[in-house]
Amino acid sequence: MAGTQVRISNTTHQILRNLSSEVGESMQSIIDEAIEQYRRRRFLDGLSQDFKTLKEDSQAWQEELEERSLWDKTLLDGAETK
């Protein structure tokens, strides 16, 4: 696998080495997983902020709720419920 070097502190390297030893995974896979989790958290934090901003605009929030209501009615089109 081709790679790129990234500088990390000695403390972080030691933590990474310990984690690798504890879980039996390569340091690279631990870094990959950590970055993916960080990316996902940033996405969800941004989404949360977007909804907070939307809710602060009462007219826009009401339009959002009305649109959701319309979509809710389409979810069972042609489907039988039990």
N, CA, C and O atoms as a CHARMM CRD file, in Angstrom:
* protein
*
  328
    1    1 MET  N      0.83800  -1.17200   0.00000 PROA 1      0.00000
    2    1 MET  CA     0.00000   0.00000   0.00000 PROA 1      0.00000
    3    1 MET  C      0.88500   1.23600   0.00000 PROA 1      0.00000
    4    1 MET  O      1.78300   1.37400   0.83100 PROA 1      0.00000
    5    2 ALA  N      0.62300   2.12200  -0.93100 PROA 2      0.00000
    6    2 ALA  CA     1.36000   3.38000  -0.97200 PROA 2      0.00000
    7    2 ALA  C      0.90700   4.24200   0.19200 PROA 2      0.00000
    8    2 ALA  O     -0.23500   4.14200   0.64000 PROA 2      0.00000
    9    3 GLY  N      1.78700   5.07300   0.67300 PROA 3      0.00000
   10    3 GLY  CA     1.42300   5.88900   1.81800 PROA 3      0.00000
   11    3 GLY  C      2.11000   7.22800   1.79600 PROA 3      0.00000
   12    3 GLY  O      2.92100   7.52600   0.91900 PROA 3      0.00000
   13    4 THR  N      1.76800   8.01600   2.77000 PROA 4      0.00000
   14    4 THR  CA     2.32800   9.33600   2.95500 PROA 4      0.00000
   15    4 THR  C      2.74300   9.46400   4.40600 PROA 4      0.00000
   16    4 THR  O      2.05900   8.95400   5.29300 PROA 4      0.00000
   17    5 GLN  N      3.81500  10.11500   4.65100 PROA 5      0.00000
   18    5 GLN  CA     4.25700  10.30900   6.02600 PROA 5      0.00000
   19    5 GLN  C      3.56900  11.51800   6.63600 PROA 5      0.00000
   20    5 GLN  O      3.38700  12.54800   5.98800 PROA 5      0.00000
   21    6 VAL  N      3.19300  11.36500   7.89600 PROA 6      0.00000
   22    6 VAL  CA     2.59100  12.45200   8.65800 PROA 6      0.00000
   23    6 VAL  C      3.30100  12.50600   9.99900 PROA 6      0.00000
   24    6 VAL  O      3.49200  11.47800  10.64800 PROA 6      0.00000
   25    7 ARG  N      3.68800  13.68900  10.40900 PROA 7      0.00000
   26    7 ARG  CA     4.37900  13.82900  11.68900 PROA 7      0.00000
   27    7 ARG  C      3.36800  13.82200  12.83500 PROA 7      0.00000
   28    7 ARG  O      2.34000  14.49600  12.78100 PROA 7      0.00000
   29    8 ILE  N      3.68300  13.05000  13.86700 PROA 8      0.00000
   30    8 ILE  CA     2.89600  13.04800  15.09000 PROA 8      0.00000
   31    8 ILE  C      3.87100  13.18300  16.26300 PROA 8      0.00000
   32    8 ILE  O      5.06700  12.92000  16.13200 PROA 8      0.00000
   33    9 SER  N      3.34400  13.58800  17.38200 PROA 9      0.00000
   34    9 SER  CA     4.20400  13.75100  18.55700 PROA 9      0.00000
   35    9 SER  C      4.65000  12.38400  19.07600 PROA 9      0.00000
   36    9 SER  O      4.04400  11.35800  18.76800 PROA 9      0.00000
   37   10 ASN  N      5.70400  12.39500  19.85500 PROA 10     0.00000
   38   10 ASN  CA     6.18400  11.15400  20.46400 PROA 10     0.00000
   39   10 ASN  C      5.12500  10.54200  21.37700 PROA 10     0.00000
   40   10 ASN  O      4.96300   9.32300  21.42600 PROA 10     0.00000
   41   11 THR  N      4.41100  11.39600  22.09500 PROA 11     0.00000
   42   11 THR  CA     3.34700  10.91600  22.97900 PROA 11     0.00000
   43   11 THR  C      2.25300  10.20800  22.17600 PROA 11     0.00000
   44   11 THR  O      1.80900   9.12300  22.55000 PROA 11     0.00000
   45   12 THR  N      1.82600  10.81300  21.08900 PROA 12     0.00000
   46   12 THR  CA     0.80000  10.21300  20.24800 PROA 12     0.00000
   47   12 THR  C      1.30100   8.90900  19.64800 PROA 12     0.00000
   48   12 THR  O      0.54400   7.94300  19.55600 PROA 12     0.00000
   49   13 HSD  N      2.54400   8.86400  19.24600 PROA 13     0.00000
   50   13 HSD  CA     3.11400   7.63800  18.68300 PROA 13     0.00000
   51   13 HSD  C      3.11600   6.51700  19.72200 PROA 13     0.00000
   52   13 HSD  O      2.81300   5.36800  19.39800 PROA 13     0.00000
   53   14 GLN  N      3.45100   6.84500  20.94900 PROA 14     0.00000
   54   14 GLN  CA     3.44900   5.83500  22.01200 PROA 14     0.00000
   55   14 GLN  C      2.03400   5.33100  22.28200 PROA 14     0.00000
   56   14 GLN  O      1.82100   4.13100  22.45100 PROA 14     0.00000
   57   15 ILE  N      1.08700   6.23200  22.32200 PROA 15     0.00000
   58   15 ILE  CA    -0.31400   5.83700  22.50900 PROA 15     0.00000
   59   15 ILE  C     -0.75100   4.93100  21.37500 PROA 15     0.00000
   60   15 ILE  O     -1.38700   3.90200  21.60300 PROA 15     0.00000
   61   16 LEU  N     -0.41300   5.30900  20.16000 PROA 16     0.00000
   62   16 LEU  CA    -0.76900   4.52200  18.98700 PROA 16     0.00000
   63   16 LEU  C     -0.13300   3.13700  19.04200 PROA 16     0.00000
   64   16 LEU  O     -0.78600   2.13900  18.73900 PROA 16     0.00000
   65   17 ARG  N      1.11000   3.07800  19.42000 PROA 17     0.00000
   66   17 ARG  CA     1.80800   1.79700  19.53100 PROA 17     0.00000
   67   17 ARG  C      1.14300   0.91900  20.59800 PROA 17     0.00000
   68   17 ARG  O      0.95200  -0.27800  20.38500 PROA 17     0.00000
   69   18 ASN  N      0.78900   1.51700  21.75100 PROA 18     0.00000
   70   18 ASN  CA     0.11200   0.76500  22.80500 PROA 18     0.00000
   71   18 ASN  C     -1.25000   0.24800  22.34900 PROA 18     0.00000
   72   18 ASN  O     -1.59900  -0.90600  22.59900 PROA 18     0.00000
   73   19 LEU  N     -2.00900   1.10000  21.68500 PROA 19     0.00000
   74   19 LEU  CA    -3.31200   0.67100  21.16700 PROA 19     0.00000
   75   19 LEU  C     -3.15400  -0.48300  20.18600 PROA 19     0.00000
   76   19 LEU  O     -3.90100  -1.46000  20.24000 PROA 19     0.00000
   77   20 SER  N     -2.19500  -0.36600  19.30600 PROA 20     0.00000
   78   20 SER  CA    -1.93900  -1.40400  18.31500 PROA 20     0.00000
   79   20 SER  C     -1.64300  -2.73300  18.99900 PROA 20     0.00000
   80   20 SER  O     -2.14400  -3.77800  18.58400 PROA 20     0.00000
   81   21 SER  N     -0.84600  -2.68600  20.02300 PROA 21     0.00000
   82   21 SER  CA    -0.48900  -3.89300  20.76500 PROA 21     0.00000
   83   21 SER  C     -1.70100  -4.46400  21.50400 PROA 21     0.00000
   84   21 SER  O     -1.90600  -5.67800  21.52500 PROA 21     0.00000
   85   22 GLU  N     -2.49500  -3.59300  22.10300 PROA 22     0.00000
   86   22 GLU  CA    -3.66700  -4.02600  22.87200 PROA 22     0.00000
   87   22 GLU  C     -4.72600  -4.69600  22.00700 PROA 22     0.00000
   88   22 GLU  O     -5.28300  -5.72600  22.38800 PROA 22     0.00000
   89   23 VAL  N     -5.00200  -4.11700  20.85100 PROA 23     0.00000
   90   23 VAL  CA    -6.10800  -4.62500  20.02700 PROA 23     0.00000
   91   23 VAL  C     -5.65400  -5.53900  18.90300 PROA 23     0.00000
   92   23 VAL  O     -6.47900  -6.15300  18.22700 PROA 23     0.00000
   93   24 GLY  N     -4.36400  -5.63100  18.70200 PROA 24     0.00000
   94   24 GLY  CA    -3.85300  -6.52000  17.66000 PROA 24     0.00000
   95   24 GLY  C     -4.12400  -6.04000  16.25000 PROA 24     0.00000
   96   24 GLY  O     -4.26000  -6.84500  15.32900 PROA 24     0.00000
   97   25 GLU  N     -4.20400  -4.73000  16.08000 PROA 25     0.00000
   98   25 GLU  CA    -4.39900  -4.13200  14.75200 PROA 25     0.00000
   99   25 GLU  C     -3.17300  -3.28800  14.42400 PROA 25     0.00000
  100   25 GLU  O     -2.43300  -2.85700  15.30900 PROA 25     0.00000
  101   26 SER  N     -2.98300  -3.06800  13.13800 PROA 26     0.00000
  102   26 SER  CA    -1.85400  -2.23100  12.73400 PROA 26     0.00000
  103   26 SER  C     -2.11400  -0.78300  13.13600 PROA 26     0.00000
  104   26 SER  O     -3.25700  -0.35000  13.28000 PROA 26     0.00000
  105   27 MET  N     -1.02000  -0.05000  13.31300 PROA 27     0.00000
  106   27 MET  CA    -1.16300   1.36500  13.63400 PROA 27     0.00000
  107   27 MET  C     -1.91300   2.08300  12.51400 PROA 27     0.00000
  108   27 MET  O     -2.71000   2.98300  12.77800 PROA 27     0.00000
  109   28 GLN  N     -1.66200   1.69100  11.27900 PROA 28     0.00000
  110   28 GLN  CA    -2.34100   2.31600  10.13900 PROA 28     0.00000
  111   28 GLN  C     -3.85300   2.11900  10.22000 PROA 28     0.00000
  112   28 GLN  O     -4.61300   3.05700   9.98300 PROA 28     0.00000
  113   29 SER  N     -4.29400   0.90200  10.55300 PROA 29     0.00000
  114   29 SER  CA    -5.74700   0.66000  10.61500 PROA 29     0.00000
  115   29 SER  C     -6.37200   1.44600  11.76600 PROA 29     0.00000
  116   29 SER  O     -7.50600   1.90900  11.64400 PROA 29     0.00000
  117   30 ILE  N     -5.66500   1.60400  12.86700 PROA 30     0.00000
  118   30 ILE  CA    -6.17600   2.39500  13.98800 PROA 30     0.00000
  119   30 ILE  C     -6.31100   3.86000  13.57300 PROA 30     0.00000
  120   30 ILE  O     -7.31300   4.50500  13.87900 PROA 30     0.00000
  121   31 ILE  N     -5.30600   4.37700  12.88100 PROA 31     0.00000
  122   31 ILE  CA    -5.37600   5.76100  12.39200 PROA 31     0.00000
  123   31 ILE  C     -6.52800   5.91500  11.39800 PROA 31     0.00000
  124   31 ILE  O     -7.28300   6.88400  11.47200 PROA 31     0.00000
  125   32 ASP  N     -6.66700   4.96700  10.46900 PROA 32     0.00000
  126   32 ASP  CA    -7.75700   5.02700   9.48900 PROA 32     0.00000
  127   32 ASP  C     -9.11800   5.07400  10.18400 PROA 32     0.00000
  128   32 ASP  O     -9.98100   5.87900   9.83600 PROA 32     0.00000
  129   33 GLU  N     -9.29100   4.19700  11.17000 PROA 33     0.00000
  130   33 GLU  CA   -10.56900   4.14900  11.89200 PROA 33     0.00000
  131   33 GLU  C    -10.80400   5.43400  12.67500 PROA 33     0.00000
  132   33 GLU  O    -11.91600   5.96300  12.68000 PROA 33     0.00000
  133   34 ALA  N     -9.76600   5.93800  13.33500 PROA 34     0.00000
  134   34 ALA  CA    -9.90700   7.16500  14.11700 PROA 34     0.00000
  135   34 ALA  C    -10.28600   8.35000  13.22900 PROA 34     0.00000
  136   34 ALA  O    -11.12500   9.16800  13.60500 PROA 34     0.00000
  137   35 ILE  N     -9.67800   8.43900  12.06800 PROA 35     0.00000
  138   35 ILE  CA    -9.98600   9.54600  11.15700 PROA 35     0.00000
  139   35 ILE  C    -11.39800   9.41300  10.60300 PROA 35     0.00000
  140   35 ILE  O    -12.10000  10.41300  10.45300 PROA 35     0.00000
  141   36 GLU  N    -11.81700   8.20000  10.29900 PROA 36     0.00000
  142   36 GLU  CA   -13.19200   7.99400   9.81000 PROA 36     0.00000
  143   36 GLU  C    -14.19700   8.38400  10.88900 PROA 36     0.00000
  144   36 GLU  O    -15.19900   9.03400  10.59000 PROA 36     0.00000
  145   37 GLN  N    -13.94500   8.00000  12.13000 PROA 37     0.00000
  146   37 GLN  CA   -14.84300   8.37500  13.22800 PROA 37     0.00000
  147   37 GLN  C    -14.87100   9.89200  13.41000 PROA 37     0.00000
  148   37 GLN  O    -15.93000  10.47100  13.65000 PROA 37     0.00000
  149   38 TYR  N    -13.73100  10.52100  13.29900 PROA 38     0.00000
  150   38 TYR  CA   -13.64500  11.97700  13.40900 PROA 38     0.00000
  151   38 TYR  C    -14.42700  12.64500  12.27700 PROA 38     0.00000
  152   38 TYR  O    -15.14600  13.61800  12.50700 PROA 38     0.00000
  153   39 ARG  N    -14.28600  12.12500  11.05800 PROA 39     0.00000
  154   39 ARG  CA   -15.01100  12.67200   9.90900 PROA 39     0.00000
  155   39 ARG  C    -16.51300  12.57300  10.12500 PROA 39     0.00000
  156   39 ARG  O    -17.24800  13.52700   9.86900 PROA 39     0.00000
  157   40 ARG  N    -16.96700  11.42100  10.59500 PROA 40     0.00000
  158   40 ARG  CA   -18.39700  11.22000  10.83800 PROA 40     0.00000
  159   40 ARG  C    -18.92000  12.15300  11.92900 PROA 40     0.00000
  160   40 ARG  O    -20.00200  12.72600  11.80500 PROA 40     0.00000
  161   41 ARG  N    -18.13700  12.29600  13.00100 PROA 41     0.00000
  162   41 ARG  CA   -18.55900  13.17600  14.08800 PROA 41     0.00000
  163   41 ARG  C    -18.67100  14.61400  13.60600 PROA 41     0.00000
  164   41 ARG  O    -19.61900  15.31500  13.95900 PROA 41     0.00000
  165   42 ARG  N    -17.71300  15.05900  12.80400 PROA 42     0.00000
  166   42 ARG  CA   -17.77500  16.42500  12.26700 PROA 42     0.00000
  167   42 ARG  C    -18.99500  16.60600  11.36400 PROA 42     0.00000
  168   42 ARG  O    -19.63700  17.65600  11.38700 PROA 42     0.00000
  169   43 PHE  N    -19.31200  15.58700  10.57500 PROA 43     0.00000
  170   43 PHE  CA   -20.49900  15.65100   9.72100 PROA 43     0.00000
  171   43 PHE  C    -21.75300  15.81000  10.57600 PROA 43     0.00000
  172   43 PHE  O    -22.58400  16.68000  10.31500 PROA 43     0.00000
  173   44 LEU  N    -21.88600  14.96200  11.60200 PROA 44     0.00000
  174   44 LEU  CA   -23.07600  15.01700  12.45000 PROA 44     0.00000
  175   44 LEU  C    -23.14000  16.30500  13.25900 PROA 44     0.00000
  176   44 LEU  O    -24.22400  16.84700  13.47200 PROA 44     0.00000
  177   45 ASP  N    -21.99000  16.80000  13.71200 PROA 45     0.00000
  178   45 ASP  CA   -21.96500  18.08600  14.41000 PROA 45     0.00000
  179   45 ASP  C    -22.43800  19.20300  13.48400 PROA 45     0.00000
  180   45 ASP  O    -23.19400  20.08100  13.89800 PROA 45     0.00000
  181   46 GLY  N    -21.99700  19.16700  12.24500 PROA 46     0.00000
  182   46 GLY  CA   -22.43100  20.16400  11.27100 PROA 46     0.00000
  183   46 GLY  C    -23.91900  20.06600  10.99200 PROA 46     0.00000
  184   46 GLY  O    -24.60700  21.08200  10.88600 PROA 46     0.00000
  185   47 LEU  N    -24.41300  18.84600  10.87300 PROA 47     0.00000
  186   47 LEU  CA   -25.84100  18.63200  10.64500 PROA 47     0.00000
  187   47 LEU  C    -26.65300  19.14900  11.82600 PROA 47     0.00000
  188   47 LEU  O    -27.68900  19.79000  11.64900 PROA 47     0.00000
  189   48 SER  N    -26.17300  18.86300  13.03000 PROA 48     0.00000
  190   48 SER  CA   -26.84700  19.34300  14.23300 PROA 48     0.00000
  191   48 SER  C    -26.89500  20.87100  14.25300 PROA 48     0.00000
  192   48 SER  O    -27.92100  21.45800  14.59700 PROA 48     0.00000
  193   49 GLN  N    -25.79600  21.50400  13.89000 PROA 49     0.00000
  194   49 GLN  CA   -25.75800  22.96600  13.84400 PROA 49     0.00000
  195   49 GLN  C    -26.71400  23.50500  12.78100 PROA 49     0.00000
  196   49 GLN  O    -27.37800  24.52000  12.99100 PROA 49     0.00000
  197   50 ASP  N    -26.77800  22.82200  11.64700 PROA 50     0.00000
  198   50 ASP  CA   -27.69900  23.24500  10.58800 PROA 50     0.00000
  199   50 ASP  C    -29.14900  23.19400  11.06900 PROA 50     0.00000
  200   50 ASP  O    -29.92600  24.10900  10.79700 PROA 50     0.00000
  201   51 PHE  N    -29.51400  22.12700  11.78300 PROA 51     0.00000
  202   51 PHE  CA   -30.88400  22.02700  12.29400 PROA 51     0.00000
  203   51 PHE  C    -31.13900  23.07400  13.37700 PROA 51     0.00000
  204   51 PHE  O    -32.23600  23.62700  13.45700 PROA 51     0.00000
  205   52 LYS  N    -30.14700  23.34700  14.20000 PROA 52     0.00000
  206   52 LYS  CA   -30.29800  24.38800  15.21700 PROA 52     0.00000
  207   52 LYS  C    -30.56900  25.73000  14.55100 PROA 52     0.00000
  208   52 LYS  O    -31.45100  26.47600  14.97500 PROA 52     0.00000
  209   53 THR  N    -29.81200  26.02900  13.51600 PROA 53     0.00000
  210   53 THR  CA   -29.99700  27.27900  12.78200 PROA 53     0.00000
  211   53 THR  C    -31.37800  27.31800  12.13200 PROA 53     0.00000
  212   53 THR  O    -32.04900  28.35000  12.15600 PROA 53     0.00000
  213   54 LEU  N    -31.79900  26.20500  11.55700 PROA 54     0.00000
  214   54 LEU  CA   -33.11800  26.13300  10.92000 PROA 54     0.00000
  215   54 LEU  C    -34.21900  26.36600  11.94200 PROA 54     0.00000
  216   54 LEU  O    -35.17300  27.09300  11.66400 PROA 54     0.00000
  217   55 LYS  N    -34.10200  25.76000  13.12400 PROA 55     0.00000
  218   55 LYS  CA   -35.12600  25.92100  14.15700 PROA 55     0.00000
  219   55 LYS  C    -35.20400  27.34700  14.67600 PROA 55     0.00000
  220   55 LYS  O    -36.25800  27.77800  15.14300 PROA 55     0.00000
  221   56 GLU  N    -34.11100  28.08000  14.60200 PROA 56     0.00000
  222   56 GLU  CA   -34.10400  29.47900  15.05600 PROA 56     0.00000
  223   56 GLU  C    -34.90500  30.38300  14.12700 PROA 56     0.00000
  224   56 GLU  O    -35.32200  31.47100  14.52400 PROA 56     0.00000
  225   57 ASP  N    -35.11900  29.94000  12.89900 PROA 57     0.00000
  226   57 ASP  CA   -35.94400  30.68300  11.93200 PROA 57     0.00000
  227   57 ASP  C    -37.32200  30.02500  11.93500 PROA 57     0.00000
  228   57 ASP  O    -37.53800  29.01200  11.27100 PROA 57     0.00000
  229   58 SER  N    -38.24800  30.61300  12.68900 PROA 58     0.00000
  230   58 SER  CA   -39.54600  29.96600  12.89600 PROA 58     0.00000
  231   58 SER  C    -40.29500  29.68900  11.59500 PROA 58     0.00000
  232   58 SER  O    -40.96300  28.66000  11.48300 PROA 58     0.00000
  233   59 GLN  N    -40.20100  30.57500  10.62000 PROA 59     0.00000
  234   59 GLN  CA   -40.89400  30.35600   9.35500 PROA 59     0.00000
  235   59 GLN  C    -40.26100  29.18400   8.59700 PROA 59     0.00000
  236   59 GLN  O    -40.96700  28.31300   8.08800 PROA 59     0.00000
  237   60 ALA  N    -38.95100  29.16900   8.52700 PROA 60     0.00000
  238   60 ALA  CA   -38.26300  28.07700   7.83300 PROA 60     0.00000
  239   60 ALA  C    -38.51900  26.74700   8.53300 PROA 60     0.00000
  240   60 ALA  O    -38.69300  25.72300   7.87100 PROA 60     0.00000
  241   61 TRP  N    -38.54400  26.75100   9.87500 PROA 61     0.00000
  242   61 TRP  CA   -38.78900  25.51600  10.62100 PROA 61     0.00000
  243   61 TRP  C    -40.21700  25.02100  10.36800 PROA 61     0.00000
  244   61 TRP  O    -40.43900  23.82100  10.20900 PROA 61     0.00000
  245   62 GLN  N    -41.17500  25.93800  10.33200 PROA 62     0.00000
  246   62 GLN  CA   -42.55700  25.54900  10.04700 PROA 62     0.00000
  247   62 GLN  C    -42.67300  24.93800   8.65700 PROA 62     0.00000
  248   62 GLN  O    -43.38400  23.95100   8.46700 PROA 62     0.00000
  249   63 GLU  N    -41.96800  25.52900   7.67400 PROA 63     0.00000
  250   63 GLU  CA   -41.96200  24.96100   6.32500 PROA 63     0.00000
  251   63 GLU  C    -41.35200  23.56800   6.32100 PROA 63     0.00000
  252   63 GLU  O    -41.82800  22.68300   5.61000 PROA 63     0.00000
  253   64 GLU  N    -40.31200  23.36900   7.10100 PROA 64     0.00000
  254   64 GLU  CA   -39.68600  22.05000   7.21800 PROA 64     0.00000
  255   64 GLU  C    -40.66800  21.03400   7.77800 PROA 64     0.00000
  256   64 GLU  O    -40.77600  19.92200   7.26000 PROA 64     0.00000
  257   65 LEU  N    -41.37700  21.40400   8.82200 PROA 65     0.00000
  258   65 LEU  CA   -42.34800  20.49600   9.43800 PROA 65     0.00000
  259   65 LEU  C    -43.49700  20.17700   8.48400 PROA 65     0.00000
  260   65 LEU  O    -43.97100  19.04200   8.43300 PROA 65     0.00000
  261   66 GLU  N    -43.93900  21.17400   7.73400 PROA 66     0.00000
  262   66 GLU  CA   -45.00900  20.94800   6.75600 PROA 66     0.00000
  263   66 GLU  C    -44.54400  19.99300   5.65800 PROA 66     0.00000
  264   66 GLU  O    -45.29300  19.11500   5.23200 PROA 66     0.00000
  265   67 GLU  N    -43.30600  20.17100   5.20400 PROA 67     0.00000
  266   67 GLU  CA   -42.77600  19.27300   4.17500 PROA 67     0.00000
  267   67 GLU  C    -42.64100  17.85100   4.71300 PROA 67     0.00000
  268   67 GLU  O    -42.93900  16.88900   4.00500 PROA 67     0.00000
  269   68 ARG  N    -42.19900  17.71500   5.94000 PROA 68     0.00000
  270   68 ARG  CA   -42.09900  16.38100   6.55400 PROA 68     0.00000
  271   68 ARG  C    -43.46800  15.72200   6.61000 PROA 68     0.00000
  272   68 ARG  O    -43.61200  14.52800   6.34500 PROA 68     0.00000
  273   69 SER  N    -44.47400  16.52300   6.96200 PROA 69     0.00000
  274   69 SER  CA   -45.83400  15.99500   7.04300 PROA 69     0.00000
  275   69 SER  C    -46.29300  15.45900   5.69200 PROA 69     0.00000
  276   69 SER  O    -46.92700  14.40600   5.61700 PROA 69     0.00000
  277   70 LEU  N    -45.97300  16.18000   4.63600 PROA 70     0.00000
  278   70 LEU  CA   -46.32900  15.71000   3.28900 PROA 70     0.00000
  279   70 LEU  C    -45.62400  14.39900   2.96100 PROA 70     0.00000
  280   70 LEU  O    -46.23600  13.48300   2.41200 PROA 70     0.00000
  281   71 TRP  N    -44.34100  14.30700   3.29700 PROA 71     0.00000
  282   71 TRP  CA   -43.58900  13.08600   3.01900 PROA 71     0.00000
  283   71 TRP  C    -44.09100  11.92000   3.86700 PROA 71     0.00000
  284   71 TRP  O    -44.10900  10.78100   3.40000 PROA 71     0.00000
  285   72 ASP  N    -44.49600  12.18800   5.09900 PROA 72     0.00000
  286   72 ASP  CA   -45.00900  11.12600   5.95900 PROA 72     0.00000
  287   72 ASP  C    -46.22800  10.45300   5.35300 PROA 72     0.00000
  288   72 ASP  O    -46.43000   9.25300   5.54100 PROA 72     0.00000
  289   73 LYS  N    -47.03200  11.19700   4.64000 PROA 73     0.00000
  290   73 LYS  CA   -48.22600  10.64200   4.02300 PROA 73     0.00000
  291   73 LYS  C    -47.89500   9.73000   2.85100 PROA 73     0.00000
  292   73 LYS  O    -48.70100   8.87200   2.48900 PROA 73     0.00000
  293   74 THR  N    -46.73700   9.90200   2.26200 PROA 74     0.00000
  294   74 THR  CA   -46.38300   9.08400   1.09400 PROA 74     0.00000
  295   74 THR  C    -45.70600   7.77600   1.48300 PROA 74     0.00000
  296   74 THR  O    -45.57000   6.88400   0.64600 PROA 74     0.00000
  297   75 LEU  N    -45.28300   7.64600   2.72600 PROA 75     0.00000
  298   75 LEU  CA   -44.52500   6.46300   3.12300 PROA 75     0.00000
  299   75 LEU  C    -45.32500   5.17500   3.00400 PROA 75     0.00000
  300   75 LEU  O    -44.74400   4.11900   2.75000 PROA 75     0.00000
  301   76 LEU  N    -46.63000   5.23100   3.17800 PROA 76     0.00000
  302   76 LEU  CA   -47.43300   4.01700   3.14600 PROA 76     0.00000
  303   76 LEU  C    -48.24900   3.87700   1.85700 PROA 76     0.00000
  304   76 LEU  O    -49.14200   3.03300   1.78400 PROA 76     0.00000
  305   77 ASP  N    -47.95600   4.69000   0.84900 PROA 77     0.00000
  306   77 ASP  CA   -48.70300   4.59600  -0.40900 PROA 77     0.00000
  307   77 ASP  C    -48.62100   3.18100  -0.95800 PROA 77     0.00000
  308   77 ASP  O    -47.54200   2.69500  -1.29800 PROA 77     0.00000
  309   78 GLY  N    -49.75300   2.53800  -1.03900 PROA 78     0.00000
  310   78 GLY  CA   -49.79700   1.20500  -1.63900 PROA 78     0.00000
  311   78 GLY  C    -49.27100   0.09300  -0.75700 PROA 78     0.00000
  312   78 GLY  O    -49.21200  -1.05600  -1.19200 PROA 78     0.00000
  313   79 ALA  N    -48.89100   0.39900   0.46200 PROA 79     0.00000
  314   79 ALA  CA   -48.35300  -0.64100   1.35000 PROA 79     0.00000
  315   79 ALA  C    -49.41900  -1.04200   2.34400 PROA 79     0.00000
  316   79 ALA  O    -50.17600  -0.21400   2.85100 PROA 79     0.00000
  317   80 GLU  N    -49.45600  -2.33100   2.60500 PROA 80     0.00000
  318   80 GLU  CA   -50.41300  -2.82800   3.59600 PROA 80     0.00000
  319   80 GLU  C    -49.77500  -2.74000   4.97500 PROA 80     0.00000
  320   80 GLU  O    -48.58400  -3.00200   5.14000 PROA 80     0.00000
  321   81 THR  N    -50.57500  -2.37100   5.95200 PROA 81     0.00000
  322   81 THR  CA   -50.07600  -2.31600   7.31600 PROA 81     0.00000
  323   81 THR  C    -50.63000  -3.50100   8.08100 PROA 81     0.00000
  324   81 THR  O    -51.71900  -3.99400   7.78700 PROA 81     0.00000
  325   82 LYS  N    -49.88800  -3.94100   9.03900 PROA 82     0.00000
  326   82 LYS  CA   -50.31500  -5.08300   9.85200 PROA 82     0.00000
  327   82 LYS  C    -50.56300  -4.66400  11.25200 PROA 82     0.00000
  328   82 LYS  O    -50.93100  -5.49100  12.08800 PROA 82     0.00000
